[in-house]
Amino acid sequence: MECRPNCGACCTAPSITSPIPGMPNGKPAGVRCIQLADDNRCLIFGKPERPAFCGGLQPAADMCGDSRAYAIRWLGELERATCPN
């Protein structure tokens, strides 16, 4: 499966605990990554500074569903289910 154009759900919904260029402490869940362009494409895709978490999160039908809203909801539920708090 390929990423849906203009989605960026995986760069918004989950928390990322490792440093991201421009976000040295990572990012909290629900916050748009600073490396997400206006067209919702990753500006550091394929670059060594891209966090391993991001490279490991691959598009899949169960995660992406049929819309950005679905993906945001699915990833948000996963975030809540795996949050240590």
PDB file of N, CA, C and O in Angstrom, chain B, residues numbered from 101:
ATOM      1  N   MET B 101       0.852  -1.179   0.000  1.00  0.00           N
ATOM      2  CA  MET B 101       0.000   0.000   0.000  1.00  0.00           C
ATOM      3  C   MET B 101       0.896   1.241   0.000  1.00  0.00           C
ATOM      4  O   MET B 101       1.964   1.243   0.611  1.00  0.00           O
ATOM      5  N   GLU B 102       0.464   2.264  -0.671  1.00  0.00           N
ATOM      6  CA  GLU B 102       1.189   3.533  -0.713  1.00  0.00           C
ATOM      7  C   GLU B 102       0.468   4.564   0.145  1.00  0.00           C
ATOM      8  O   GLU B 102      -0.736   4.463   0.379  1.00  0.00           O
ATOM      9  N   CYS B 103       1.214   5.547   0.604  1.00  0.00           N
ATOM     10  CA  CYS B 103       0.607   6.615   1.395  1.00  0.00           C
ATOM     11  C   CYS B 103      -0.453   7.353   0.587  1.00  0.00           C
ATOM     12  O   CYS B 103      -0.298   7.579  -0.613  1.00  0.00           O
ATOM     13  N   ARG B 104      -1.524   7.720   1.264  1.00  0.00           N
ATOM     14  CA  ARG B 104      -2.587   8.500   0.644  1.00  0.00           C
ATOM     15  C   ARG B 104      -2.088   9.936   0.472  1.00  0.00           C
ATOM     16  O   ARG B 104      -1.554  10.517   1.418  1.00  0.00           O
ATOM     17  N   PRO B 105      -2.250  10.508  -0.702  1.00  0.00           N
ATOM     18  CA  PRO B 105      -1.817  11.902  -0.889  1.00  0.00           C
ATOM     19  C   PRO B 105      -2.510  12.838   0.104  1.00  0.00           C
ATOM     20  O   PRO B 105      -3.693  12.687   0.409  1.00  0.00           O
ATOM     21  N   ASN B 106      -1.743  13.802   0.594  1.00  0.00           N
ATOM     22  CA  ASN B 106      -2.244  14.847   1.480  1.00  0.00           C
ATOM     23  C   ASN B 106      -2.876  14.303   2.766  1.00  0.00           C
ATOM     24  O   ASN B 106      -3.890  14.827   3.228  1.00  0.00           O
ATOM     25  N   CYS B 107      -2.282  13.254   3.342  1.00  0.00           N
ATOM     26  CA  CYS B 107      -2.812  12.675   4.577  1.00  0.00           C
ATOM     27  C   CYS B 107      -2.004  13.152   5.785  1.00  0.00           C
ATOM     28  O   CYS B 107      -2.455  14.034   6.516  1.00  0.00           O
ATOM     29  N   GLY B 108      -0.834  12.591   6.003  1.00  0.00           N
ATOM     30  CA  GLY B 108       0.010  12.990   7.125  1.00  0.00           C
ATOM     31  C   GLY B 108      -0.501  12.570   8.489  1.00  0.00           C
ATOM     32  O   GLY B 108      -0.022  13.077   9.504  1.00  0.00           O
ATOM     33  N   ALA B 109      -1.460  11.660   8.542  1.00  0.00           N
ATOM     34  CA  ALA B 109      -1.998  11.220   9.831  1.00  0.00           C
ATOM     35  C   ALA B 109      -0.916  10.616  10.715  1.00  0.00           C
ATOM     36  O   ALA B 109      -0.906  10.846  11.924  1.00  0.00           O
ATOM     37  N   CYS B 110      -0.007   9.846  10.127  1.00  0.00           N
ATOM     38  CA  CYS B 110       1.037   9.192  10.914  1.00  0.00           C
ATOM     39  C   CYS B 110       2.086  10.184  11.401  1.00  0.00           C
ATOM     40  O   CYS B 110       2.918   9.835  12.239  1.00  0.00           O
ATOM     41  N   CYS B 111       2.063  11.404  10.898  1.00  0.00           N
ATOM     42  CA  CYS B 111       2.982  12.456  11.336  1.00  0.00           C
ATOM     43  C   CYS B 111       2.288  13.431  12.285  1.00  0.00           C
ATOM     44  O   CYS B 111       2.868  14.440  12.686  1.00  0.00           O
ATOM     45  N   THR B 112       1.060  13.124  12.634  1.00  0.00           N
ATOM     46  CA  THR B 112       0.274  13.985  13.516  1.00  0.00           C
ATOM     47  C   THR B 112      -0.244  13.213  14.728  1.00  0.00           C
ATOM     48  O   THR B 112      -0.050  13.651  15.862  1.00  0.00           O
ATOM     49  N   ALA B 113      -0.888  12.092  14.511  1.00  0.00           N
ATOM     50  CA  ALA B 113      -1.578  11.383  15.597  1.00  0.00           C
ATOM     51  C   ALA B 113      -0.656  10.777  16.652  1.00  0.00           C
ATOM     52  O   ALA B 113      -0.898  10.988  17.841  1.00  0.00           O
ATOM     53  N   PRO B 114       0.387  10.034  16.280  1.00  0.00           N
ATOM     54  CA  PRO B 114       1.182   9.383  17.335  1.00  0.00           C
ATOM     55  C   PRO B 114       2.204  10.306  17.984  1.00  0.00           C
ATOM     56  O   PRO B 114       2.627  11.304  17.400  1.00  0.00           O
ATOM     57  N   SER B 115       2.590   9.949  19.203  1.00  0.00           N
ATOM     58  CA  SER B 115       3.715  10.639  19.838  1.00  0.00           C
ATOM     59  C   SER B 115       4.999  10.047  19.263  1.00  0.00           C
ATOM     60  O   SER B 115       5.043   8.882  18.868  1.00  0.00           O
ATOM     61  N   ILE B 116       6.029  10.866  19.227  1.00  0.00           N
ATOM     62  CA  ILE B 116       7.353  10.414  18.803  1.00  0.00           C
ATOM     63  C   ILE B 116       8.313  10.863  19.892  1.00  0.00           C
ATOM     64  O   ILE B 116       8.436  12.058  20.160  1.00  0.00           O
ATOM     65  N   THR B 117       8.989   9.917  20.516  1.00  0.00           N
ATOM     66  CA  THR B 117       9.831  10.242  21.668  1.00  0.00           C
ATOM     67  C   THR B 117      11.278  10.534  21.293  1.00  0.00           C
ATOM     68  O   THR B 117      12.033  11.048  22.118  1.00  0.00           O
ATOM     69  N   SER B 118      11.673  10.222  20.082  1.00  0.00           N
ATOM     70  CA  SER B 118      13.051  10.500  19.674  1.00  0.00           C
ATOM     71  C   SER B 118      13.139  11.884  19.033  1.00  0.00           C
ATOM     72  O   SER B 118      12.134  12.411  18.557  1.00  0.00           O
ATOM     73  N   PRO B 119      14.331  12.472  19.017  1.00  0.00           N
ATOM     74  CA  PRO B 119      14.492  13.804  18.430  1.00  0.00           C
ATOM     75  C   PRO B 119      14.137  13.835  16.945  1.00  0.00           C
ATOM     76  O   PRO B 119      14.377  12.885  16.200  1.00  0.00           O
ATOM     77  N   ILE B 120      13.566  14.946  16.556  1.00  0.00           N
ATOM     78  CA  ILE B 120      13.222  15.247  15.164  1.00  0.00           C
ATOM     79  C   ILE B 120      13.874  16.597  14.887  1.00  0.00           C
ATOM     80  O   ILE B 120      13.825  17.474  15.749  1.00  0.00           O
ATOM     81  N   PRO B 121      14.480  16.799  13.723  1.00  0.00           N
ATOM     82  CA  PRO B 121      15.025  18.133  13.451  1.00  0.00           C
ATOM     83  C   PRO B 121      13.957  19.207  13.663  1.00  0.00           C
ATOM     84  O   PRO B 121      12.890  19.169  13.050  1.00  0.00           O
ATOM     85  N   GLY B 122      14.260  20.155  14.534  1.00  0.00           N
ATOM     86  CA  GLY B 122      13.303  21.202  14.865  1.00  0.00           C
ATOM     87  C   GLY B 122      12.424  20.870  16.063  1.00  0.00           C
ATOM     88  O   GLY B 122      11.724  21.738  16.584  1.00  0.00           O
ATOM     89  N   MET B 123      12.459  19.611  16.498  1.00  0.00           N
ATOM     90  CA  MET B 123      11.704  19.148  17.673  1.00  0.00           C
ATOM     91  C   MET B 123      12.630  18.226  18.468  1.00  0.00           C
ATOM     92  O   MET B 123      12.463  17.007  18.440  1.00  0.00           O
ATOM     93  N   PRO B 124      13.596  18.798  19.170  1.00  0.00           N
ATOM     94  CA  PRO B 124      14.622  17.981  19.824  1.00  0.00           C
ATOM     95  C   PRO B 124      14.106  17.014  20.885  1.00  0.00           C
ATOM     96  O   PRO B 124      14.791  16.049  21.224  1.00  0.00           O
ATOM     97  N   ASN B 125      12.919  17.258  21.406  1.00  0.00           N
ATOM     98  CA  ASN B 125      12.329  16.366  22.409  1.00  0.00           C
ATOM     99  C   ASN B 125      11.258  15.474  21.824  1.00  0.00           C
ATOM    100  O   ASN B 125      10.466  14.891  22.564  1.00  0.00           O
ATOM    101  N   GLY B 126      11.220  15.357  20.505  1.00  0.00           N
ATOM    102  CA  GLY B 126      10.159  14.591  19.860  1.00  0.00           C
ATOM    103  C   GLY B 126       8.882  15.413  19.813  1.00  0.00           C
ATOM    104  O   GLY B 126       8.923  16.643  19.850  1.00  0.00           O
ATOM    105  N   LYS B 127       7.743  14.725  19.731  1.00  0.00           N
ATOM    106  CA  LYS B 127       6.468  15.441  19.683  1.00  0.00           C
ATOM    107  C   LYS B 127       5.390  14.661  20.407  1.00  0.00           C
ATOM    108  O   LYS B 127       5.396  13.430  20.395  1.00  0.00           O
ATOM    109  N   PRO B 128       4.472  15.361  21.033  1.00  0.00           N
ATOM    110  CA  PRO B 128       3.357  14.670  21.687  1.00  0.00           C
ATOM    111  C   PRO B 128       2.312  14.212  20.667  1.00  0.00           C
ATOM    112  O   PRO B 128       2.257  14.707  19.541  1.00  0.00           O
ATOM    113  N   ALA B 129       1.502  13.270  21.088  1.00  0.00           N
ATOM    114  CA  ALA B 129       0.406  12.790  20.251  1.00  0.00           C
ATOM    115  C   ALA B 129      -0.521  13.938  19.889  1.00  0.00           C
ATOM    116  O   ALA B 129      -0.796  14.808  20.715  1.00  0.00           O
ATOM    117  N   GLY B 130      -0.997  13.936  18.663  1.00  0.00           N
ATOM    118  CA  GLY B 130      -1.944  14.943  18.210  1.00  0.00           C
ATOM    119  C   GLY B 130      -1.316  16.233  17.733  1.00  0.00           C
ATOM    120  O   GLY B 130      -2.025  17.125  17.267  1.00  0.00           O
ATOM    121  N   VAL B 131      -0.010  16.355  17.836  1.00  0.00           N
ATOM    122  CA  VAL B 131       0.694  17.555  17.393  1.00  0.00           C
ATOM    123  C   VAL B 131       1.323  17.290  16.035  1.00  0.00           C
ATOM    124  O   VAL B 131       1.978  16.267  15.832  1.00  0.00           O
ATOM    125  N   ARG B 132       1.125  18.194  15.130  1.00  0.00           N
ATOM    126  CA  ARG B 132       1.679  18.070  13.777  1.00  0.00           C
ATOM    127  C   ARG B 132       3.206  18.156  13.837  1.00  0.00           C
ATOM    128  O   ARG B 132       3.749  19.058  14.474  1.00  0.00           O
ATOM    129  N   CYS B 133       3.889  17.242  13.190  1.00  0.00           N
ATOM    130  CA  CYS B 133       5.349  17.261  13.136  1.00  0.00           C
ATOM    131  C   CYS B 133       5.810  18.490  12.352  1.00  0.00           C
ATOM    132  O   CYS B 133       5.229  18.844  11.326  1.00  0.00           O
ATOM    133  N   ILE B 134       6.849  19.123  12.848  1.00  0.00           N
ATOM    134  CA  ILE B 134       7.391  20.310  12.184  1.00  0.00           C
ATOM    135  C   ILE B 134       7.952  19.970  10.795  1.00  0.00           C
ATOM    136  O   ILE B 134       8.087  20.852   9.947  1.00  0.00           O
ATOM    137  N   GLN B 135       8.273  18.707  10.569  1.00  0.00           N
ATOM    138  CA  GLN B 135       8.828  18.280   9.284  1.00  0.00           C
ATOM    139  C   GLN B 135       7.744  17.874   8.274  1.00  0.00           C
ATOM    140  O   GLN B 135       8.053  17.326   7.216  1.00  0.00           O
ATOM    141  N   LEU B 136       6.509  18.139   8.599  1.00  0.00           N
ATOM    142  CA  LEU B 136       5.394  17.842   7.701  1.00  0.00           C
ATOM    143  C   LEU B 136       5.106  19.076   6.848  1.00  0.00           C
ATOM    144  O   LEU B 136       4.730  20.125   7.372  1.00  0.00           O
ATOM    145  N   ALA B 137       5.281  18.948   5.555  1.00  0.00           N
ATOM    146  CA  ALA B 137       5.080  20.066   4.624  1.00  0.00           C
ATOM    147  C   ALA B 137       3.594  20.432   4.513  1.00  0.00           C
ATOM    148  O   ALA B 137       2.728  19.707   5.004  1.00  0.00           O
ATOM    149  N   ASP B 138       3.320  21.543   3.874  1.00  0.00           N
ATOM    150  CA  ASP B 138       1.933  21.989   3.683  1.00  0.00           C
ATOM    151  C   ASP B 138       1.087  20.960   2.945  1.00  0.00           C
ATOM    152  O   ASP B 138      -0.127  20.892   3.141  1.00  0.00           O
ATOM    153  N   ASP B 139       1.739  20.150   2.086  1.00  0.00           N
ATOM    154  CA  ASP B 139       0.994  19.111   1.362  1.00  0.00           C
ATOM    155  C   ASP B 139       0.998  17.778   2.121  1.00  0.00           C
ATOM    156  O   ASP B 139       0.669  16.735   1.557  1.00  0.00           O
ATOM    157  N   ASN B 140       1.371  17.824   3.396  1.00  0.00           N
ATOM    158  CA  ASN B 140       1.397  16.660   4.284  1.00  0.00           C
ATOM    159  C   ASN B 140       2.382  15.583   3.853  1.00  0.00           C
ATOM    160  O   ASN B 140       2.139  14.395   4.069  1.00  0.00           O
ATOM    161  N   ARG B 141       3.473  15.983   3.255  1.00  0.00           N
ATOM    162  CA  ARG B 141       4.559  15.060   2.926  1.00  0.00           C
ATOM    163  C   ARG B 141       5.723  15.335   3.861  1.00  0.00           C
ATOM    164  O   ARG B 141       5.968  16.477   4.251  1.00  0.00           O
ATOM    165  N   CYS B 142       6.438  14.272   4.216  1.00  0.00           N
ATOM    166  CA  CYS B 142       7.573  14.385   5.133  1.00  0.00           C
ATOM    167  C   CYS B 142       8.756  15.047   4.433  1.00  0.00           C
ATOM    168  O   CYS B 142       9.191  14.603   3.370  1.00  0.00           O
ATOM    169  N   LEU B 143       9.265  16.107   5.040  1.00  0.00           N
ATOM    170  CA  LEU B 143      10.404  16.832   4.477  1.00  0.00           C
ATOM    171  C   LEU B 143      11.730  16.114   4.695  1.00  0.00           C
ATOM    172  O   LEU B 143      12.721  16.439   4.041  1.00  0.00           O
ATOM    173  N   ILE B 144      11.763  15.135   5.612  1.00  0.00           N
ATOM    174  CA  ILE B 144      13.012  14.410   5.868  1.00  0.00           C
ATOM    175  C   ILE B 144      12.904  12.933   5.487  1.00  0.00           C
ATOM    176  O   ILE B 144      13.717  12.118   5.924  1.00  0.00           O
ATOM    177  N   PHE B 145      11.921  12.593   4.688  1.00  0.00           N
ATOM    178  CA  PHE B 145      11.746  11.216   4.232  1.00  0.00           C
ATOM    179  C   PHE B 145      13.017  10.745   3.531  1.00  0.00           C
ATOM    180  O   PHE B 145      13.540  11.429   2.651  1.00  0.00           O
ATOM    181  N   GLY B 146      13.506   9.579   3.926  1.00  0.00           N
ATOM    182  CA  GLY B 146      14.691   9.008   3.305  1.00  0.00           C
ATOM    183  C   GLY B 146      16.006   9.597   3.779  1.00  0.00           C
ATOM    184  O   GLY B 146      17.067   9.202   3.296  1.00  0.00           O
ATOM    185  N   LYS B 147      15.957  10.531   4.712  1.00  0.00           N
ATOM    186  CA  LYS B 147      17.175  11.160   5.223  1.00  0.00           C
ATOM    187  C   LYS B 147      17.568  10.517   6.550  1.00  0.00           C
ATOM    188  O   LYS B 147      16.703  10.027   7.276  1.00  0.00           O
ATOM    189  N   PRO B 148      18.861  10.511   6.876  1.00  0.00           N
ATOM    190  CA  PRO B 148      19.304   9.845   8.105  1.00  0.00           C
ATOM    191  C   PRO B 148      18.755  10.462   9.384  1.00  0.00           C
ATOM    192  O   PRO B 148      18.676   9.779  10.406  1.00  0.00           O
ATOM    193  N   GLU B 149      18.380  11.722   9.354  1.00  0.00           N
ATOM    194  CA  GLU B 149      17.853  12.358  10.567  1.00  0.00           C
ATOM    195  C   GLU B 149      16.388  12.013  10.851  1.00  0.00           C
ATOM    196  O   GLU B 149      15.850  12.395  11.890  1.00  0.00           O
ATOM    197  N   ARG B 150      15.757  11.307   9.947  1.00  0.00           N
ATOM    198  CA  ARG B 150      14.373  10.869  10.169  1.00  0.00           C
ATOM    199  C   ARG B 150      14.368   9.810  11.268  1.00  0.00           C
ATOM    200  O   ARG B 150      15.128   8.846  11.187  1.00  0.00           O
ATOM    201  N   PRO B 151      13.525   9.967  12.296  1.00  0.00           N
ATOM    202  CA  PRO B 151      13.495   8.991  13.390  1.00  0.00           C
ATOM    203  C   PRO B 151      13.160   7.579  12.901  1.00  0.00           C
ATOM    204  O   PRO B 151      12.382   7.400  11.963  1.00  0.00           O
ATOM    205  N   ALA B 152      13.756   6.594  13.548  1.00  0.00           N
ATOM    206  CA  ALA B 152      13.503   5.187  13.198  1.00  0.00           C
ATOM    207  C   ALA B 152      12.020   4.851  13.337  1.00  0.00           C
ATOM    208  O   ALA B 152      11.486   4.064  12.556  1.00  0.00           O
ATOM    209  N   PHE B 153      11.354   5.446  14.331  1.00  0.00           N
ATOM    210  CA  PHE B 153       9.918   5.218  14.513  1.00  0.00           C
ATOM    211  C   PHE B 153       9.160   5.517  13.222  1.00  0.00           C
ATOM    212  O   PHE B 153       8.285   4.756  12.808  1.00  0.00           O
ATOM    213  N   CYS B 154       9.506   6.624  12.602  1.00  0.00           N
ATOM    214  CA  CYS B 154       8.808   7.054  11.386  1.00  0.00           C
ATOM    215  C   CYS B 154       9.033   6.059  10.248  1.00  0.00           C
ATOM    216  O   CYS B 154       8.102   5.719   9.518  1.00  0.00           O
ATOM    217  N   GLY B 155      10.266   5.602  10.105  1.00  0.00           N
ATOM    218  CA  GLY B 155      10.568   4.635   9.060  1.00  0.00           C
ATOM    219  C   GLY B 155       9.888   3.300   9.290  1.00  0.00           C
ATOM    220  O   GLY B 155       9.592   2.578   8.338  1.00  0.00           O
ATOM    221  N   GLY B 156       9.637   2.966  10.558  1.00  0.00           N
ATOM    222  CA  GLY B 156       8.989   1.704  10.874  1.00  0.00           C
ATOM    223  C   GLY B 156       7.490   1.723  10.718  1.00  0.00           C
ATOM    224  O   GLY B 156       6.861   0.666  10.662  1.00  0.00           O
ATOM    225  N   LEU B 157       6.909   2.887  10.647  1.00  0.00           N
ATOM    226  CA  LEU B 157       5.454   3.009  10.509  1.00  0.00           C
ATOM    227  C   LEU B 157       5.104   3.027   9.031  1.00  0.00           C
ATOM    228  O   LEU B 157       5.219   4.055   8.365  1.00  0.00           O
ATOM    229  N   GLN B 158       4.678   1.881   8.528  1.00  0.00           N
ATOM    230  CA  GLN B 158       4.381   1.726   7.111  1.00  0.00           C
ATOM    231  C   GLN B 158       2.877   1.747   6.861  1.00  0.00           C
ATOM    232  O   GLN B 158       2.109   1.256   7.688  1.00  0.00           O
ATOM    233  N   PRO B 159       2.445   2.310   5.729  1.00  0.00           N
ATOM    234  CA  PRO B 159       1.011   2.348   5.443  1.00  0.00           C
ATOM    235  C   PRO B 159       0.440   0.942   5.315  1.00  0.00           C
ATOM    236  O   PRO B 159       1.055   0.055   4.724  1.00  0.00           O
ATOM    237  N   ALA B 160      -0.735   0.758   5.875  1.00  0.00           N
ATOM    238  CA  ALA B 160      -1.442  -0.515   5.816  1.00  0.00           C
ATOM    239  C   ALA B 160      -2.940  -0.241   5.840  1.00  0.00           C
ATOM    240  O   ALA B 160      -3.387   0.752   6.415  1.00  0.00           O
ATOM    241  N   ALA B 161      -3.699  -1.110   5.224  1.00  0.00           N
ATOM    242  CA  ALA B 161      -5.144  -0.909   5.102  1.00  0.00           C
ATOM    243  C   ALA B 161      -5.821  -0.756   6.462  1.00  0.00           C
ATOM    244  O   ALA B 161      -6.713   0.079   6.613  1.00  0.00           O
ATOM    245  N   ASP B 162      -5.411  -1.553   7.455  1.00  0.00           N
ATOM    246  CA  ASP B 162      -6.076  -1.455   8.760  1.00  0.00           C
ATOM    247  C   ASP B 162      -5.766  -0.136   9.452  1.00  0.00           C
ATOM    248  O   ASP B 162      -6.611   0.372  10.189  1.00  0.00           O
ATOM    249  N   MET B 163      -4.594   0.431   9.242  1.00  0.00           N
ATOM    250  CA  MET B 163      -4.229   1.703   9.853  1.00  0.00           C
ATOM    251  C   MET B 163      -4.792   2.887   9.070  1.00  0.00           C
ATOM    252  O   MET B 163      -5.339   3.821   9.656  1.00  0.00           O
ATOM    253  N   CYS B 164      -4.660   2.846   7.774  1.00  0.00           N
ATOM    254  CA  CYS B 164      -5.012   4.001   6.938  1.00  0.00           C
ATOM    255  C   CYS B 164      -6.500   4.082   6.614  1.00  0.00           C
ATOM    256  O   CYS B 164      -7.043   5.174   6.443  1.00  0.00           O
ATOM    257  N   GLY B 165      -7.152   2.935   6.530  1.00  0.00           N
ATOM    258  CA  GLY B 165      -8.572   2.934   6.192  1.00  0.00           C
ATOM    259  C   GLY B 165      -8.838   3.622   4.871  1.00  0.00           C
ATOM    260  O   GLY B 165      -8.049   3.514   3.932  1.00  0.00           O
ATOM    261  N   ASP B 166      -9.954   4.331   4.802  1.00  0.00           N
ATOM    262  CA  ASP B 166     -10.342   4.968   3.542  1.00  0.00           C
ATOM    263  C   ASP B 166     -10.267   6.490   3.582  1.00  0.00           C
ATOM    264  O   ASP B 166     -10.694   7.166   2.645  1.00  0.00           O
ATOM    265  N   SER B 167      -9.712   7.033   4.691  1.00  0.00           N
ATOM    266  CA  SER B 167      -9.635   8.488   4.789  1.00  0.00           C
ATOM    267  C   SER B 167      -8.601   8.908   5.835  1.00  0.00           C
ATOM    268  O   SER B 167      -8.182   8.108   6.671  1.00  0.00           O
ATOM    269  N   ARG B 168      -8.205  10.157   5.770  1.00  0.00           N
ATOM    270  CA  ARG B 168      -7.291  10.711   6.772  1.00  0.00           C
ATOM    271  C   ARG B 168      -7.951  10.676   8.152  1.00  0.00           C
ATOM    272  O   ARG B 168      -7.299  10.361   9.147  1.00  0.00           O
ATOM    273  N   ALA B 169      -9.225  10.996   8.206  1.00  0.00           N
ATOM    274  CA  ALA B 169      -9.947  10.995   9.485  1.00  0.00           C
ATOM    275  C   ALA B 169      -9.916   9.603  10.125  1.00  0.00           C
ATOM    276  O   ALA B 169      -9.721   9.473  11.333  1.00  0.00           O
ATOM    277  N   TYR B 170     -10.108   8.569   9.310  1.00  0.00           N
ATOM    278  CA  TYR B 170     -10.042   7.199   9.823  1.00  0.00           C
ATOM    279  C   TYR B 170      -8.661   6.919  10.401  1.00  0.00           C
ATOM    280  O   TYR B 170      -8.547   6.385  11.504  1.00  0.00           O
ATOM    281  N   ALA B 171      -7.606   7.278   9.661  1.00  0.00           N
ATOM    282  CA  ALA B 171      -6.230   7.025  10.102  1.00  0.00           C
ATOM    283  C   ALA B 171      -5.918   7.782  11.389  1.00  0.00           C
ATOM    284  O   ALA B 171      -5.287   7.227  12.289  1.00  0.00           O
ATOM    285  N   ILE B 172      -6.344   9.028  11.493  1.00  0.00           N
ATOM    286  CA  ILE B 172      -6.141   9.813  12.718  1.00  0.00           C
ATOM    287  C   ILE B 172      -6.822   9.119  13.894  1.00  0.00           C
ATOM    288  O   ILE B 172      -6.232   8.999  14.967  1.00  0.00           O
ATOM    289  N   ARG B 173      -8.036   8.669  13.704  1.00  0.00           N
ATOM    290  CA  ARG B 173      -8.794   7.994  14.761  1.00  0.00           C
ATOM    291  C   ARG B 173      -8.108   6.679  15.161  1.00  0.00           C
ATOM    292  O   ARG B 173      -7.939   6.404  16.349  1.00  0.00           O
ATOM    293  N   TRP B 174      -7.716   5.872  14.170  1.00  0.00           N
ATOM    294  CA  TRP B 174      -7.083   4.572  14.432  1.00  0.00           C
ATOM    295  C   TRP B 174      -5.765   4.753  15.175  1.00  0.00           C
ATOM    296  O   TRP B 174      -5.503   4.071  16.166  1.00  0.00           O
ATOM    297  N   LEU B 175      -4.945   5.668  14.694  1.00  0.00           N
ATOM    298  CA  LEU B 175      -3.652   5.919  15.337  1.00  0.00           C
ATOM    299  C   LEU B 175      -3.831   6.516  16.734  1.00  0.00           C
ATOM    300  O   LEU B 175      -3.050   6.219  17.638  1.00  0.00           O
ATOM    301  N   GLY B 176      -4.838   7.341  16.915  1.00  0.00           N
ATOM    302  CA  GLY B 176      -5.128   7.903  18.228  1.00  0.00           C
ATOM    303  C   GLY B 176      -5.519   6.823  19.217  1.00  0.00           C
ATOM    304  O   GLY B 176      -5.098   6.855  20.373  1.00  0.00           O
ATOM    305  N   GLU B 177      -6.321   5.866  18.773  1.00  0.00           N
ATOM    306  CA  GLU B 177      -6.719   4.753  19.634  1.00  0.00           C
ATOM    307  C   GLU B 177      -5.506   3.897  19.988  1.00  0.00           C
ATOM    308  O   GLU B 177      -5.367   3.460  21.131  1.00  0.00           O
ATOM    309  N   LEU B 178      -4.640   3.659  19.030  1.00  0.00           N
ATOM    310  CA  LEU B 178      -3.413   2.901  19.282  1.00  0.00           C
ATOM    311  C   LEU B 178      -2.527   3.641  20.279  1.00  0.00           C
ATOM    312  O   LEU B 178      -1.950   3.025  21.175  1.00  0.00           O
ATOM    313  N   GLU B 179      -2.421   4.938  20.128  1.00  0.00           N
ATOM    314  CA  GLU B 179      -1.631   5.764  21.045  1.00  0.00           C
ATOM    315  C   GLU B 179      -2.169   5.611  22.471  1.00  0.00           C
ATOM    316  O   GLU B 179      -1.403   5.373  23.405  1.00  0.00           O
ATOM    317  N   ARG B 180      -3.469   5.745  22.630  1.00  0.00           N
ATOM    318  CA  ARG B 180      -4.067   5.634  23.969  1.00  0.00           C
ATOM    319  C   ARG B 180      -3.880   4.235  24.550  1.00  0.00           C
ATOM    320  O   ARG B 180      -3.638   4.092  25.748  1.00  0.00           O
ATOM    321  N   ALA B 181      -3.990   3.208  23.716  1.00  0.00           N
ATOM    322  CA  ALA B 181      -3.865   1.817  24.184  1.00  0.00           C
ATOM    323  C   ALA B 181      -2.433   1.474  24.603  1.00  0.00           C
ATOM    324  O   ALA B 181      -2.223   0.577  25.419  1.00  0.00           O
ATOM    325  N   THR B 182      -1.465   2.176  24.055  1.00  0.00           N
ATOM    326  CA  THR B 182      -0.064   1.851  24.351  1.00  0.00           C
ATOM    327  C   THR B 182       0.622   2.886  25.236  1.00  0.00           C
ATOM    328  O   THR B 182       1.813   2.757  25.522  1.00  0.00           O
ATOM    329  N   CYS B 183      -0.097   3.893  25.667  1.00  0.00           N
ATOM    330  CA  CYS B 183       0.467   4.943  26.515  1.00  0.00           C
ATOM    331  C   CYS B 183       0.772   4.368  27.902  1.00  0.00           C
ATOM    332  O   CYS B 183      -0.091   3.734  28.510  1.00  0.00           O
ATOM    333  N   PRO B 184       1.994   4.584  28.406  1.00  0.00           N
ATOM    334  CA  PRO B 184       2.340   4.021  29.706  1.00  0.00           C
ATOM    335  C   PRO B 184       1.620   4.657  30.886  1.00  0.00           C
ATOM    336  O   PRO B 184       1.630   4.085  31.976  1.00  0.00           O
ATOM    337  N   ASN B 185       0.999   5.811  30.713  1.00  0.00           N
ATOM    338  CA  ASN B 185       0.332   6.498  31.837  1.00  0.00           C
ATOM    339  C   ASN B 185      -1.012   5.901  32.100  1.00  0.00           C
ATOM    340  O   ASN B 185      -1.719   6.345  33.004  1.00  0.00           O
TER     341      ASN B 185
END
